[in-house]
Amino acid sequence: MRICMIGAGYVGLVSAACFAEFGWRVDCIDKQPQRVAGLRRGEMPIYEPGLDDLIERNVRAGRLTFDTDIAAAAAVADIVFLAVGTPMRRGDGHADLSYIFDAVDDLAPHITGFTVITTKSTVPVGTSRRIEQRLRALRPDAEFAVCSNPEFLREGSAIEDFMRPDRVLVGCDDDRAEDVMRRLYKPLSLRDAPVMFTARESAELAKYAANAFLALKISFINEVADLCEKVGADVQEVASAIGRDRRIGDKFLHPGPGYGGSCFPKDVSAIIRTARENRAPLTLIETVHHVNEERKLDMAQRIRKALGGQLEGKTIGVLGITFKPNTDDIREASSLTILPILLHDGARVRAYDPQGRKHGEEALPGVEWCEQALTVADDADALVVLTEWNEFRALDLDELKSRMRGTVLLDMRNIFRPQDAEAAGLTYQGIGRPQTVGETETNRAGEPLIQKAG
């Protein structure tokens, strides 16, 4: 089977490499000559664990190629995947489909024989039909069918997610196209991975609905964490208790400084917009979006409060700027909101991230970058953990404290044990955890709450 993958970004590159690993021949097309040249040299434009080895192996085997010219690849393809960007459009929250339609226009002249055109990009409901109408107008003589095949890949775990998916979802209403897609995913169905066929609109909406629901779980546990701090509960114990309920599950019940990344923010905005335009507003999801935006601002306020309400002249060390570990992606990361506020208020900000500096230097002017995690503590009045990279969990807290000028450790990912931090002489603040011994709060009636444990 021959595959033409249009787009060598995150989704396209991972999908192309994994399809090649199945044994299919994949031509990956991208308009950026520098990216294509780099991929031919084995240079990865993104960081994803294991992707470089996977690509190198399949290029060497002759199953994976990279090019800028779509003509030859499209002419021999059984399936053409559209895996270009659909960023959030400025001003209205819609997905920008200009790259999708540019790819369709480039593809149209080169379709030969029956070809399945499939969207891998996340697109609004109805996009597959719009693509079909556009292609019919451009090539009324061509034989093709348009399908929707949304991806459900987590950055940092994308290869595992592709090879062992919870499900493969295909929106299709053409029998010949369904047969092609079944053959494409036969290597996964032989491993008992569910391959689901639905209407195209159902597949398109399912991707947005899935991400909106996961975003809801994150905002939910963040609000529960705030309540835990007020009443003396521990959010991790609460999350563990409710997560054992199979109706709820324990995934995405980890409190933090708010969700970010390339998917959740734009997909939540897009489904909100779609719902409004169809007069079926998703008020619950609109609240999720609002809660997440406020969350990031609240985290900046927490840092300010922990330093006595004054940031002028203070030095703050930051561990992690990417929106999650095992990626170099900083899109919509909480760091992009929090760090500029700290800088604006007069703080000196020193940061370290294992993979995020490449993009962070441009996105966060004024931040000083460190080569090692420990050095962000040098002369710092406070340390802030924004991303839960595994290497941070093994840091020597005694050494961190010895390098610092102050004692404040704001662990916004709960990667350290409070008792270990306090034993090292640090003033620890986690998310949704009881406050330090000796601090007492009152409820709205002015009555003292339970004395907090360390």
Secondary structure, 3 states (H helix, E strand, C coil): CEEEEECCCHHHHHHHHHHHHHCCEEEEECCCHHHHHHHHCCCCCCCCCCHHHHHHHHHHCCCEEEECCHHHHHHHCCEEEECCCCCECCCCCCECCHHHHHHHHHHHHHCCCCEEEEECCCCCCCHHHHHHHHHHHHCCCCCEEEEECCCCCCCCCHHHHHHCCCCEEEECCCHHHHHHHHHHCHHHHCCCCCEEEECHHHHHHHHHHHHHHHHHHHHHHHHHHHHHHHHCCCHHHHHHHHHCCCCCCCCCCCCCCCCCCCCHHHHHHHHHHHHHHCCCCCHHHHHHHHHHHHHHHHHHHHHHHHCCCCCCCCEEEEECCCCCCCCCCCCCCCHHHHHHHHHHCCCEEEEECCCCHHHHHHHCCCCEECCCCHHHHCCCCEEEECCCCHHHHCCCHHHHHHHCCCCEEEECCCCCCHHHHHHCCCEEECCCCCCCCCCCCECCCCCECCCCCC
